[in-house]
């Protein structure tokens, strides 16, 4: 069974604003995607979300990956919650989304990760079988309800395949971060992805390329990949496999381990989409390529 919704249901959902002030509040939906699995998009999505949440922005991660790992990365207990609870609810009653109570069901499904001075909310992924039941319209509806709850930053992690739930997230995106690793397979897949984006009418202006695991001696340069793909890279995250894997095994986000190039790159990347740091906080760096690109292209 695929949970689907008509336009009138979506309109009902969009009207479920919990506070009049929220209706006038900007919501930034950042969809993190890649044309190839194993590109590090979940790590990027989580570290961006943690930065926004730690700076006081009301932030939620929506894990739409088939084999979602955000909950595991944060070591969050979530049995009976997350998207599993929402999908089960809609399987039992597909009209539940019509009710004003749906917003409360969604709120109860969210798991919170405490942070110093705040928290990060997460809608963890369900099992692959259940995730496959999320339709385009159901994902759009969930994002609209999250907006109604007043989330300023909605970070969406996706799988590499273009599924109905992925298209739903792309449709609602403010910006789409495409993570590209410096290998020909990922680059070629990303070239083909541009054709898919055209066919589903994803606006090119929404797409931002980010090079991940970039290092010397890999045989490919970002400039070459950008020419092949047809879009310039906005940022690059350096390769440091040992550090990234060690911290992941400990459940420690990269951004909380200062003094390394990966952490700094992720902080600059967070600023690229939504300015939360001053140049002094970014270790006195000024006039970086990301900052220049931000002023010209973002928002």
Number of C-alpha atoms within 10 A of each C-alpha: 9 16 17 17 19 9 10 10 17 19 13 14 22 19 13 21 19 15 11 9 10 16 17 9 13 12 20 20 23 25 27 26 28 28 24 20 12 13 21 18 25 24 18 22 25 27 21 25 25 25 22 24 24 18 16 15 18 20 27 27 27 28 27 26 25 21 15 21 18 23 20 13 18 16 13 14 12 20 10 12 19 23 26 19 21 23 20 14 16 18 16 9 11 15 14 15 23 17 13 15 12 20 21 12 16 20 16 14 20 22 21 16 17 12 12 9 9 17 21 23 22 27 27 27 25 26 14 13 10 17 21 18 17 24 21 21 21 25 25 24 25 23 22 20 24 24 24 23 20 21 21 21 23 25 23 27 29 27 23 19 16 16 15 17 24 24 21 20 28 30 18 19 24 19 21 25 21 21 28 30 26 20 15 14 13 20 21 15 16 23 18 13 17 17 12 13 16 11 9 11 11 19 14 13 11 16 19 20 21 23 21 22 19 20 15 9 7 10 9 15 15 21 12 13 24 18 11 15 19 12 16 16 21 20 23 23 22 19 16 14 10 9 13 17 13 12 16 16 10 11 13 16 21 24 19 12 13 10 10 13 13 22 20 19 18 22 22 26 23 22 21 23 21 16 14 18 15 12 15 9 10 14 10 9 12 13 10 12 12 21 21 14 15 18 10 9 13 16 11
